[in-house]
């Protein structure tokens, strides 16, 4: 079941968030740390340190909404080793995240030189 039908964009906040934060605290993170337009209709995805809870903040043209999910047994595959604090998710990656799959996969490697 797809809860979010074709959101314009989904952004993942790499660092873990204190889940005592609600709409105002998460909105401040979007504006200050992520430097993204808060009222664009995009989904802003946050995870707790235990990786068993997600919060998704979004603006729906009438106000802010906050979606919360807690896993009972498993953990979300949260990409904590990203080089940037914000990661743009495709619609497919967003669905994968909610379904428990790794959304980043293997990262490409580059080498300056190979000495044999």
Residue, then its C-alpha position, 0 to 999 in steps of 0.5 A: x500500500x502506498x500512503x504517499x502518492x507521487x510526492x514531488x520529492x523526498x529528502x532523507x536527513x542523514x543524522x539521527x534525530x531526537x524523537x522528542x522533536x515534533x513539527x516545529x523542531x523538525x521544521x527547524x532542521x529542514x530550514x537550518x541544516x538541510x537548507x530546503x524549502x519547507x513548504x514545497x510539499x516534499x517529504x522530509x524523512x528522519x530516523x531515531x538513533x535506534x533505527x526503529x522509528x521514522x518521522x516524515x514531515x510534509x506540508x499539504x497546502x493546509x498545514x504541516x503533517x507528521x507521519x510516524x512509524x515504529x517497527x516492533x522487531x526490525x530496524x530501518x536500513x538507514x544510510x548513515x555513511x552518506x557524505x552529505x547531510x541530506x540525500x534526495x530519494x527517488x519514489x522507488x527508494x522511498x518505498x524501499x526505505x518504508x519496506x525495509x530495504x537498503x535505499x543506497x546500495x553500494x557506493x561507487x569507488x574512485x581511485x586516483x592511481x593504481x600502483x602495481 
